[in-house]
Amino acid sequence: MKLLLDTHLLLWSAIRPDRLSPALTSLLSDLNHELLFSAASIWEVVIKAAYRRPDFDVDPTILRRGLLDSQYQELPITSGHALTLIGLPPLHKDPFDRLLIAQAISEGVLLLTADPQVAKYSGPIRLV
């Protein structure tokens, strides 16, 4: 199964794996699953890092390299993903989360999220 992590879970898996639930840790360590990260998540981290907030100390270049080194596959953003946004109801206003939802729907991969608002969308989404 292909698993796409939302940005929040992606950061935890890369930087704070101790914050992941045992169930999620088990999912991520299952070699039968292909782990994905979206270019949208890296884009979001780049924007947040640019603000140089003291509570957000993540280097997006190092994050991406670490994910690739850990066998995560990068999911690029396509115009097809953008077009899928047309059909999404306005349950959530965060454009990055909405794009992740659209990618999961378009690609038929399971989006893992810690955000209850994201989990309200129908489609391949699991709140963990």
N, C-alpha and C positions, 0 to 999 in steps of 0.2 A: 504494500500500500504506500502511496506517496503522501507525505505529511508536509503541509505548509504551515510554518509557525508565524503567528502574528509578531509584530515588532517587540512587544513586551516580553513574550516567551522567548523570543530569539535572544534578546539581551540577557535574560536570566540563564538560558542554556549556555551561553558563551562566557558570561562574567560571574554569575551567581547561581551555579547549578544546585547549591544547597537550598535554594528557595523553591525548587521544583518539587511537586508532589511525587511520592513513590510511583503512583500510577503513570504519571507523565514520564518520569525517568525510565520506567520500564518500556513505554512506547518508543522513546527516543533511542534506547539501546538495542531494540529488536532489529537484528540485521536484515530481516525481511522487509523492513520499511525503508523507503528512500526519503531522506530529509531534504526539504527545500527551504530556501529563503528567497524572498522577493526583492527585486531591485528597488521596489517601493519602500521597503524597510530600510535599506541603506540610505536612500534619499531622505527619509524621515530622520534618521540618525544624523546625517550631514547637517540638516537644518537645525536640529536641536543642539548639536555640538557647536555650531557657529555662534550661538547665543552665549557660549562660555559660562553657563551657569555652574556654580560650584557643586551643585547636587547632580550634575550630569557630566561625568568625566569619561567619555567614551570616544576613542579615536576610530572613526568609521573605516579608515584604511586597514587598521589592525583587526578590527572586527571582521571585515570581509575576508581578509587573508586567513584568519583563524577558522572561519566557517568553512572556507574551501579546503583548508588543511584537514578539517575534521570530517570531510567527505559530504558536506552539504552541497547540494546542487543549486545554482542560481537560476531563478525564474525571471526572465526578462519581462518587461511590460510591452504589450503589443496593442495595436489599434483595436483588435478584437476584444481585448480586456476592457479597453475604454468604452467600447460600444455596449458591453454587458452592463455597464453602469446605468444605462437608460432604463432598464427594467427593474432596478432596485428601488424598493420603497424608501422613503426618507426616515428610516428608523434611527439612523446614526449620521452625524454630520461630519465626522472626521474623514477627510478625503483619502488618507492613507489606508484606514481600515476598510473603507468602501472599495478601494481598489483591490485590496487583498481578498475581499469577499468575491468580487468580480473575477479575479484570477482563479479562485478555487472553483467557482461555478464553471467558468470557461474551460478549465483544464481537467475538471473531474477529479480534483485532489481534495483531501480532507484538510480543512483549515482548523488548526488548533488555536484556541484563544482563551485568555483569562478575563475577557471583557463580556459581561452579561448582555450588553447592548448588541454587540456583534453576534452573539449566539442567538438572538431573536430572529435573525434572517433565516429563511428556509434555504436549504441547500446543504452541501457537504461541510458542515461546521460543527465542531464539538467544543463545548465549554469544559476546560480542564482546570 
